């Protein structure tokens, strides 16, 4: 296991009826900007619970943050923050709203002239406006980490940001919220969380036995509860397991002391930026091809994944590894998620070359846990996913 440091300052408030505890967490003299997405929170009762909890606060609202939080929309919110002298941000939503709020928390105190520089120039955020979250869509783990991904619609770019100041002060996780989430979004959430674990697990052995088993337990739990979540999201215990799996998949714990990959995410972000494909589905498109292309360097962990997570006990390491990739695809298909790019867009021809050119332009010349995946390798992986 590698050396590491780990600190996660986010307070988690988990369980039934916990939205009412908002007033215990936000300073009483705060001027709050309440941020949410398309407005579904007003239909499922969450908005009403939040408004009731904020009844004694001075707050204003900003809705309409899209599923892939757009820079152009967030800039309008930033204008409100500055004009109204907002002092606290509250994200009520899933990963997109929370990511957008993280950008605003950073941009509100940014010293530069162009907030997009935070992303395009990879500027770490060490000071930010305080914020908290009420999670409405488990998937990304953004409620307990310090990362965010923002889309710039005008240039069709999707870039990441992060920094120590971007941990939420608190996050409220009430598993009952998933009752109103459409089935395809629940499938996305399961896929997203599973993929987050894979990016931190599917590298090479480093004798981090506990970290491996943390990761494997999250994946096994998601596999076990997925059918129940999709058929009966009102089943509270499964909902609770699902929500906590999504948070634990990307709160920083399972990546400590181990190598991590993230090439799948880097490629997947481009598919979302180019074609608007749901983030989780881009990961399902790229993952099988990525693992097959990199079979030799990932064979040991793929075989371990096959044995421990899928119970594959016969064959050589390579045979078990290949069967494990098939099982992963089968799992995505069980969730009704396609793993072929051509099933999402008729414009897929030439995608590999577009992404290769973008990575060269950004000087992203070495991806993956070994930093050996070159742009031309990325192009081959994307082509395999057609």
GICORBEL-V826962 format. One record per backbone hydrogen bond with DSSP energy under -0.5 kcal/mol. NH is the residue of the N-H (numbers start at 1). CO is the residue of the C=O. If there is no record, write none. Layout:
# GICORBEL-V826962
NH/CO  NH/CO
This chain:
# GICORBEL-V826962
2/257  11/169  12/10  13/171  14/12  15/173  18/15  20/17  21/18  22/19  23/20  24/21  25/22  26/22  30/27  32/30  32/58  33/88  34/32  34/60  35/33  35/90  36/62  42/39  43/40  44/40  47/41  49/45  50/46  51/47  52/48  53/49  54/50  55/52  57/54  58/30  59/57  60/32  62/34  64/37  65/36  66/64  69/67  71/151  74/70  75/71  76/72  76/73  77/73  78/74  79/75  80/76  81/77  82/78  83/79  84/80  85/81  86/81  87/31  88/31  89/130  90/33  91/132  92/35  92/90  93/91  93/134  98/94  99/95  100/96  101/97  102/98  103/99  104/100  105/101  106/102  107/103  108/104  109/106  110/107  115/113  117/114  118/115  119/116  120/116  121/117  122/119  123/117  123/118  124/122  125/162  126/124  129/105  132/89  133/170  134/91  135/172  136/93  137/93  144/141  145/142  148/161  150/159  151/69  152/157  153/151  155/152  156/152  157/152  159/150  161/148  163/146  165/125  166/163  167/164  169/131  171/11  172/133  173/13  173/171  174/172  175/173  177/174  178/175  179/176  180/177  181/178  185/182  186/182  187/183  188/184  189/185  190/186  191/187  192/188  193/189  194/190  195/191  196/192  197/193  198/194  199/195  200/196  200/197  201/197  201/198  202/198  203/201  209/207  212/208  213/209  214/210  215/211  216/212  217/213  218/214  219/215  220/216  221/217  222/218  223/219  224/220  225/221  226/222  227/223  229/225  230/226  231/227  232/228  235/232  236/234  239/235  240/236  241/237  242/238  243/239  244/240  245/241  246/242  247/243  248/244  249/245  250/246  250/247  251/248  256/252  256/253  258/255  261/199  266/262  267/263  268/264  269/265  270/266  270/267  271/267  272/268  273/269  274/270  275/271  276/272  277/271  282/278  283/279  284/280  285/281  286/282  287/283  288/284  289/285  290/286  291/287  292/288  293/289  294/290  295/292  298/294  299/295  302/298  303/299  304/300  305/301  306/302  307/303  308/304  309/305  310/305  310/306  311/307  312/306  313/311  320/316  321/317  322/318  323/319  324/320  325/321  326/322  327/323  328/324  329/325  330/326  331/327  332/328  333/329  334/330  335/331  336/333  337/332  338/336  341/385  343/340  344/341  345/341  348/345  351/348  354/350  355/351  356/352  357/353  358/354  359/355  360/356  361/357  362/358  363/360  364/359  365/363  367/373  368/261  371/368  372/367  373/367  374/372  377/374  378/374  379/375  380/376  381/377  382/378  383/379  384/380  385/381  385/382  386/383
